[in-house]
Amino acid sequence: MRQLWAPWRGEYVGKEQPPGCILCEKPRALDDATNYIVARGQFVFALLNLYPYNNGHVMLAPYRHVGEMEELVPEEWTEFSLFLPRLIRALKLSHRPHGFNIGLNLGRVAGAGIPGHLHWHVVPRWEGDTNFMPVVGETRVLPESLETTLAKLRAAWEQTAAT
């Protein structure tokens, strides 16, 4: 069996998780820049992942603390289905990726780091984005700060409003 090393995730998995739910607390704080919130809707919001796999790694979540897909109400599903393509358009404008990974880890055994609050991951991908650094050097190189990513993505999100 091959082993996949992800040492850049060590900061996340190695630290004690604070009490409460960050996906509930961050939007309540009403400080979107500090909490890296990209966009807000009535039922869902998008925020940057603090431990991204790639620049532009966004999480899309309902405001409501819900851990099972069947608990989502139609309004949440509808807004999610409108947010996701707009988020993809914004990421294409801001970062020009070659593709995307979009996924949901449902339950702790499936890899959910916050199993009590559903959230989808949208990860921009570029040809060759897994190069020798993470493979040989066991180091992930992210060329852009979260603040820069947030500014670029927010500007692109506003550009997608008319489309």
C-alpha positions as CSV (number, residue, x, y, z in Angstrom):
1,M,0.0,0.0,0.0
2,R,1.3,3.5,-0.9
3,Q,1.3,6.2,1.7
4,L,0.1,9.7,1.2
5,W,2.0,12.3,3.2
6,A,0.3,15.6,4.0
7,P,2.6,17.4,6.5
8,W,1.1,20.8,5.8
9,R,-2.1,19.5,7.5
10,G,-0.2,18.9,10.7
11,E,-1.0,22.3,12.1
12,Y,-4.7,21.5,11.8
13,V,-4.9,17.9,12.9
14,G,-2.3,18.4,15.7
15,K,-4.0,21.2,17.5
16,E,-6.7,20.9,20.0
17,Q,-10.1,21.9,18.6
18,P,-11.8,24.7,20.4
19,P,-15.2,24.2,21.8
20,G,-18.2,25.2,19.6
21,C,-18.5,25.1,15.9
22,I,-16.4,27.4,13.8
23,L,-18.9,27.2,10.9
24,C,-21.5,28.7,13.3
25,E,-19.2,31.2,15.0
26,K,-17.4,32.7,12.1
27,P,-20.5,34.1,10.3
28,R,-22.0,35.3,13.6
29,A,-18.8,37.4,14.3
30,L,-19.8,39.8,11.5
31,D,-16.1,40.4,10.7
32,D,-16.0,38.9,7.3
33,A,-12.4,39.9,6.5
34,T,-10.9,38.5,9.7
35,N,-13.0,35.3,9.3
36,Y,-12.2,35.0,5.5
37,I,-15.8,34.9,4.5
38,V,-16.0,35.4,0.8
39,A,-19.7,35.7,0.3
40,R,-23.0,35.5,2.2
41,G,-26.4,34.5,1.1
42,Q,-29.6,34.2,3.1
43,F,-29.1,30.5,3.9
44,V,-25.5,29.6,3.0
45,F,-22.1,31.3,3.0
46,A,-18.6,30.7,1.5
47,L,-15.3,31.1,3.4
48,L,-11.7,30.3,2.8
49,N,-10.3,27.2,4.3
50,L,-7.6,28.2,6.8
51,Y,-5.5,25.1,5.9
52,P,-6.0,25.0,2.2
53,Y,-4.9,22.2,-0.2
54,N,-4.5,24.9,-2.8
55,N,-4.9,28.7,-3.1
56,G,-8.6,29.5,-3.4
57,H,-9.8,26.4,-1.4
58,V,-13.2,27.5,-0.3
59,M,-15.8,25.9,1.9
60,L,-19.5,26.4,1.3
61,A,-21.8,25.8,4.3
62,P,-25.3,26.5,5.6
63,Y,-25.6,29.0,8.4
64,R,-27.8,26.5,10.3
65,H,-25.9,23.9,12.3
66,V,-26.9,20.7,10.5
67,G,-24.8,17.6,10.2
68,E,-26.9,15.4,7.9
69,M,-27.8,16.1,4.3
70,E,-31.4,15.0,4.7
71,E,-31.8,17.7,7.4
72,L,-31.3,20.5,4.8
73,V,-34.4,22.4,3.9
74,P,-35.3,23.2,0.3
75,E,-34.3,26.9,0.7
76,E,-30.8,25.8,1.8
77,W,-30.5,23.4,-1.2
78,T,-31.7,26.0,-3.6
79,E,-29.3,28.7,-2.4
80,F,-26.4,26.1,-2.4
81,S,-27.2,25.2,-6.0
82,L,-27.1,28.9,-7.0
83,F,-23.9,29.6,-4.9
84,L,-21.8,26.8,-6.2
85,P,-21.7,27.7,-9.9
86,R,-21.2,31.4,-9.1
87,L,-18.3,30.4,-6.8
88,I,-16.8,28.4,-9.6
89,R,-17.1,31.4,-12.0
90,A,-15.5,33.7,-9.4
91,L,-12.6,31.2,-8.8
92,K,-12.1,31.0,-12.6
93,L,-11.9,34.8,-12.8
94,S,-9.7,35.2,-9.7
95,H,-7.3,32.3,-10.0
96,R,-7.7,30.7,-13.5
97,P,-7.6,27.1,-12.4
98,H,-7.5,24.2,-14.9
99,G,-10.1,22.2,-12.9
100,F,-11.7,21.7,-9.5
101,N,-12.3,19.1,-6.8
102,I,-15.7,19.6,-5.2
103,G,-16.7,17.3,-2.3
104,L,-18.4,16.7,1.0
105,N,-17.1,14.5,3.7
106,L,-20.2,13.2,5.4
107,G,-19.3,12.0,8.9
108,R,-16.1,11.8,10.9
109,V,-15.2,8.3,9.4
110,A,-15.5,9.9,5.9
111,G,-12.9,12.5,6.8
112,A,-15.2,15.4,8.1
113,G,-13.2,17.6,10.3
114,I,-16.4,19.3,11.5
115,P,-18.8,16.4,11.3
116,G,-21.7,18.3,13.0
117,H,-21.9,21.0,10.3
118,L,-22.2,20.1,6.7
119,H,-19.7,21.9,4.4
120,W,-18.6,21.4,0.8
121,H,-15.0,21.9,-0.3
122,V,-14.2,23.6,-3.6
123,V,-10.6,23.2,-4.4
124,P,-9.1,24.8,-7.5
125,R,-6.6,22.6,-9.3
126,W,-3.9,23.3,-11.8
127,E,-2.0,21.0,-14.1
128,G,1.2,20.1,-12.2
129,D,0.0,21.5,-8.9
130,T,1.3,18.4,-7.2
131,N,5.0,18.8,-8.0
132,F,8.2,17.6,-6.3
133,M,7.8,19.8,-3.2
134,P,5.0,17.9,-1.5
135,V,6.1,14.6,-3.0
136,V,9.8,14.7,-2.3
137,G,10.2,17.7,0.0
138,E,7.1,16.9,2.1
139,T,6.3,20.6,1.9
140,R,3.3,22.3,0.3
141,V,4.0,25.6,-1.3
142,L,1.1,28.0,-1.5
143,P,2.2,31.1,-3.3
144,E,-0.5,33.4,-2.1
145,S,-1.6,34.6,1.4
146,L,-5.2,34.0,2.6
147,E,-5.7,37.8,2.6
148,T,-4.7,38.1,-1.1
149,T,-6.9,35.2,-2.0
150,L,-9.8,36.7,-0.1
151,A,-9.4,40.1,-1.9
152,K,-9.1,38.5,-5.3
153,L,-12.0,36.1,-4.8
154,R,-14.3,38.8,-3.3
155,A,-13.7,41.1,-6.3
156,A,-14.4,38.2,-8.7
157,W,-17.5,37.3,-6.7
158,E,-18.9,40.8,-7.3
159,Q,-18.1,40.6,-11.0
160,T,-20.2,37.4,-11.2
161,A,-23.3,39.2,-9.8
162,A,-24.6,40.2,-13.3
163,T,-24.0,36.7,-14.8
